[in-house]
Amino acid sequence: MDFLKAELAGMKRKMEEQKSELGNKKYIKRAELEEIEEKQYRKKQFEEKVFGGEKQKGDGNEQASKRKKEDYADDYDGDDTVNIPLHEINRRLRLRKEPILLFGEDPEDTFRRLRKLEHETPLDVILERQKNDFQEMMNEVNARQADEDARGVGASAPTSSKSAKQEKYRWPEARRRVREELFKGTPEDDQRTILYFWKCLQNMWFRQLESRPDDIKRKAEGKRALAQFFQNQSHLKPLFKQLKKRELDADLIPLFGEIVKLVEAGEYRLANDAYLKMAIGNAAWPIGVTQVGIHSRGGREKIFSQHIAHILNDETSRKYIHACKRLMTFCQTLFPSAPSKSMEYKAMEKSLLYPTGAPEASE
């Protein structure tokens, strides 16, 4: 009896809701009743697709689901359509580099997909990923040059560090440290030597760019060269920070040390091989697979961390590893070696990115 009473009460409540939607009419047509039922069904389906059925996850997410429904309530009308124009939906999807239409998708499905993307990843995060740091450096160089022209001063590049700090790193001292100290002490000492060597090359590159004539600095290619230097400098900051705090990954210390030792000796071809070994690895599985099954098999000892592709670790690692390759190319341009020891011998000789002829080359 209790079951029948509950069913009758539910049907009565449903009838009252339908009557209220039709304006409390005395008589209701079957077509109107079917339309109301379809409307309620489509609304229920809309909520399940947009909000992902979060009620089933527990009481902890019910409030969050309720808040999301309130946020999206203005975009939903009773006919499962949205109040956002189609061109606005397309614009938001294009900002996120997402397709504006998938196969078999109607406008309501597109709207639901947009809402799901907006909830999972805010737009500011997407724009941060798509940021063009090289263009920002170009804008900085152009703004500084315009400021110098307005003040009537000769165009000069924005200083990246204090002059005293730049003078601290000298090429003869860097070569001496690499020859006498690298791999002859603790890992902390090796990190100190590696940091000094890369910073010395970076400051030499900056002074070479500063020593260019003003007419070359004002050319489009000259501006791009300066912007690429500052981009390279920003990419190296995480590496320098780890080296300064002696927190570089233990697997990377011998790899960076080998590159530094070969670059200092003028063995640029071997240094490039060491760079490739660090960047993409030389194992059968370069992306870090160290377990190939539950059983011990022959050849497993060949799979260890020194053979993985460190450039695939994260975006920050990829940037500073590539930035070190640019410093290697600059060093080869400034201190050329025999063709058999060089990579692309004299290929960058006429490039404005790596100018030569400054006093540093003779030190």
Secondary structure, DSSP 8 states (H G I E B T S, - for coil): -HHHHHHHHHHHHHHHHHHHHTTS-SS--HHHHHHHHHHHHHHHHHHHHHHTTGGGG-GGGHHHHHHHHHHHGGG--TTS--SS-HHHHHHHHHHTT--S--TT--HHHHHHHHHHHHHHS-HHHHHHHT--HHHHHHHHHHHHHHHHHHTT--------S-HHHHHH--HHHHHHHHHHHTTSS-HHHHHHHHHHHHHHHHHHHHHHHHTS-HHHHHSHHHHHHHHHHHHHHHHHHHHHHHHHTT---TTHHHHHHHHHHHHHTT-HHHHHHHHHHHHH-SSSSTT------SS--TTGGG-SGGGS-GGGS-HHHHHHHHHHHHHHHHHHHHS---GGGSSSTTTTTT-SSS---SGGGG-
